[in-house]
Amino acid sequence: MSQAASTTVSVNLGERSYDILIADGLLPAAAGHVAPWVDRLGRKGKRQAIVITDRNVAAHADGVRKSLDSAGWETASVVVEAGENTKRLEVVSHCYDRLVELRADRRAVVFAVGGGVVGDLAGFVAATYNRGLPFIQCPTTLLADVDSSVGGKTGVNHPQAKNLIGAFHQPLGVLIDTAVLGTLPDREYRAGLAEVVKYGVILDAEFFDWLEGHIAELNAREPAALRYAIARSCRLKADVVEQDEYERTGLRAVLNYGHTFAHAFEAIAGYGELLHGEAVSIGMLYASRLAERLGRIDAAATARQLSLLSGLRLPVSLPAGTWPAEELIARMRLDKKSESGRLRFVLPTRIGHVELVDGVEEPLVHELLTNSLA
């Protein structure tokens, strides 16, 4: 592996610091890459790995297990169904049962091999079983590479709201194997690009410019462009997490640009009907239009987002169907950014900068939704 083909992004959180490794071919060689991370735990005896994965990426999980087996680990797998419906407490309980059956103790390390659903679920299991097990993120989708695998947010959905049940639990490290993106279905790949675009809008105008100039390379999954886009996105997220790990200052909320709308869209559609990144793509445009109505941004900035997202072949409007504005707003009141039922949104003031805006009047949001859905 050449140095030019690998990148390391460090997340600096004191004793919870960790590295994000980005390169081709990491998962089949996982044991060697994670050994220094596990050594820092200082635990003696035989190492035990619990690999949590879903049926769609079982081959990648097998590669991780084989690498660990060859290095003398004791390994076992927990295989769950693929899809957003897996992020629920019943599946968490199933994972607990399997860990009890395997007699997992605090020497056990949980490996999350899969997309964002698996990472969130496995991370929550690790955070809560036996008062906390170490875990390692091995994301297999672009969205998980740049979003859910970094920052320590874990959790599952409640029937009334996405990610309502969860915990902060930082991983020992993250292995981003860009080779697995070559087999990622087109729809899932593009869903990840929405989160990449988000980072440009919220934090880095130059990165947004770069994305506008590299649409063709990203559409073609050109390796160097992908590696740069992933590394820059991870660095931008790490910068925020380092300053607001537990969302106490409000800074980390900027990462949720478009998400207040997106989570409502996902819930109304039924989890899994809209991929998370697809909902975020649409949600960013709604948020930018709301910012326009509040006089916080000009129409040209929204148009640039629309052009970039369209160029990356992402959805920019809601699919046909019933989307009652009242029900969408009711879902938004459950958003974690809301306070006492008052709507709060992350809204742009220019490309590269957003702010958390409190007390947005519901009639304005209702008007935006009603006119857009008409």
Secondary structure, DSSP 4 states (H G I P E B T S, - for coil): --GGGEEEEEE--GGG-EEEEEETT-GGGHHHHHHHHHHTT---S--EEEEEEEGGGHHHHHHHHHHHHHTT-EEEEEEE-SSGGG-SHHHHHHHHHHHHHTT--TTEEEEEEESHHHHHHHHHHHHHGGG---EEEEE-SHHIIIIITSS-EEEEEETTEEEEEEEE---SEEEEEGGGGGGS-HHHHHHHHHHHHHHHHHH-HHHHHHHHHTHHHHHTT-HHHHHHHHHHHHHHHHHHHHH-TTS-SSGGGGGGTTHHHHHHHHHHH-TTSS-HHHHHHHHHHHHHHHHHHTTSS-HHHHHHHHHHHHHTT---SPPSS---HHHHHHHHHTSTT-BTTB--EEEEEETTEEEEE----HHHHHHHHHHHH-
